[in-house]
Protein backbone atom coordinates (compact mmCIF):
# COMPACT_ATOMS: atom_id res chain seq x y z
CA UNK A 1 0.00 0.00 0.00
CA UNK A 2 1.40 3.37 -1.02
CA UNK A 3 0.42 6.91 -0.15
CA UNK A 4 1.97 10.36 -0.25
CA UNK A 5 2.80 10.50 3.47
CA UNK A 6 3.71 7.89 6.06
CA UNK A 7 0.91 9.12 8.32
CA UNK A 8 -1.61 8.22 5.60
CA UNK A 9 -0.02 4.80 5.15
CA UNK A 10 -0.22 4.14 8.88
CA UNK A 11 -3.83 5.31 9.01
CA UNK A 12 -4.70 2.97 6.14
CA UNK A 13 -3.01 0.01 7.81
CA UNK A 14 -4.81 0.79 11.06
CA UNK A 15 -8.15 0.91 9.25
CA UNK A 16 -7.49 -2.43 7.54
CA UNK A 17 -6.52 -3.96 10.88
CA UNK A 18 -9.67 -2.67 12.59
CA UNK A 19 -11.85 -4.00 9.78
CA UNK A 20 -10.21 -7.40 10.10
CA UNK A 21 -10.68 -7.25 13.89
CA UNK A 22 -14.41 -6.82 13.32
CA UNK A 23 -14.42 -9.83 11.02
CA UNK A 24 -12.66 -11.87 13.72
CA UNK A 25 -15.15 -10.69 16.36
CA UNK A 26 -18.07 -11.72 14.13
CA UNK A 27 -16.50 -15.12 13.54
CA UNK A 28 -16.04 -14.56 9.83
CA UNK A 29 -12.31 -15.25 9.95
CA UNK A 30 -10.01 -16.75 12.61
CA UNK A 31 -7.54 -14.40 14.29
CA UNK A 32 -4.68 -16.33 12.65
CA UNK A 33 -6.09 -15.39 9.23
CA UNK A 34 -6.08 -11.70 10.21
CA UNK A 35 -2.42 -11.98 11.17
CA UNK A 36 -1.63 -13.69 7.86
CA UNK A 37 -3.41 -10.97 5.89
CA UNK A 38 -1.71 -8.14 7.76
CA UNK A 39 1.63 -9.88 7.29
CA UNK A 40 1.19 -9.70 3.52
CA UNK A 41 0.38 -5.98 3.42
CA UNK A 42 3.34 -3.64 3.30
CA UNK A 43 3.13 0.14 3.48
CA UNK A 44 5.34 2.64 1.70
CA UNK A 45 5.57 6.19 0.45
CA UNK A 46 7.84 5.11 -2.42
CA UNK A 47 6.19 3.80 -5.58
CA UNK A 48 9.38 1.91 -6.41
CA UNK A 49 8.78 -0.28 -3.34
CA UNK A 50 5.70 -1.68 -5.04
CA UNK A 51 7.55 -3.04 -8.06
CA UNK A 52 7.41 -6.63 -6.74
CA UNK A 53 3.71 -6.46 -5.84
CA UNK A 54 1.54 -9.25 -7.18
CA UNK A 55 -1.52 -7.03 -7.20
CA UNK A 56 -2.13 -3.29 -7.48
CA UNK A 57 -5.28 -1.22 -7.13
CA UNK A 58 -5.32 2.50 -7.85
CA UNK A 59 -7.62 4.36 -5.47
CA UNK A 60 -6.59 8.00 -5.81
CA UNK A 61 -9.10 10.84 -5.87
CA UNK A 62 -10.86 11.44 -9.17
CA UNK A 63 -8.17 13.58 -10.72
CA UNK A 64 -7.09 12.37 -14.15
CA UNK A 65 -3.63 13.92 -14.12
CA UNK A 66 -2.92 12.47 -10.67
CA UNK A 67 -4.05 9.00 -11.76
CA UNK A 68 -1.95 9.14 -14.94
CA UNK A 69 1.08 10.25 -12.94
CA UNK A 70 0.67 7.32 -10.54
CA UNK A 71 0.60 4.83 -13.39
CA UNK A 72 3.50 6.49 -15.25
CA UNK A 73 5.67 6.31 -12.12
CA UNK A 74 4.72 2.71 -11.44
CA UNK A 75 5.35 1.63 -15.03
CA UNK A 76 8.74 3.34 -15.00
CA UNK A 77 9.85 1.20 -12.06
CA UNK A 78 8.30 -2.00 -13.43
CA UNK A 79 10.12 -1.59 -16.73
CA UNK A 80 13.46 -1.40 -14.89
CA UNK A 81 12.97 -4.89 -13.43
N, C-alpha and C positions, 0 to 999 in steps of 0.2 A: 504494500500500500504506500502510495506516494502523495505528498502534499507539499505546499509551498513553505510551510514552517513546521518545525518539530512539535510545537504545541498542538497543531491541527492533527498531526499523525498520532500523537498520544491520545488526544480526545477521541479520534476514530477507533483506535484500539480499545480504549475503555468502553466505548459504546458497543462494539462487537462483543466484548467480554460480558458486559451486562446483559445483552440480548441472549447470549448463550447460557448465562446463569439462569435466566427465566425459563429457558427450555429445559434445563436440568431440574429446576424446581417443579415444573409441570410434568416431569417424567418422560419428556419427549426424547431426550438423549441422556446417556449416563455421563457422570462428571468426567470420566476418563476420556470420553469423546470430545468434550469441551477442551480439555487440555491438549489433545491431539490437534484439534482445529487451530487453537491459538498458537501452537508450536509451529504450524505451517505458515502463519501470517507474519511477514516481516514488514517493518515500517521504515520509510526513508524520505529524505527530502531531495535525494539525487535520482534523477530519472535513470542514469546509467546503472544504478543498483538493481534495476528491474529487468536487466537484459536477459537474465537466466529464468525469468518467470515463465511458468507453464501456461499462465492464464492472465489476461489483462482486460480490465473493464474501465472505460473512460466515463467519469461521472462529474465532469467539470460543469460550471454554470453554463447556461445557454448563450455562449459567446463564441461565434464561429472562429474568429481569429485565435482565441485562446485554445480552442479544441484543435485547430490545425497545427498550432505551435507545439502542443503536447505530442501529437502524433509525429511531427517532423523530428522532434528531439528524440523520441523513442526509436524511430526508424534509424536515425543516424547511429545510435549506439548498437542496435541490432545488426546493422550492416557491417560493423567493425568486428563482429564475432568470428 
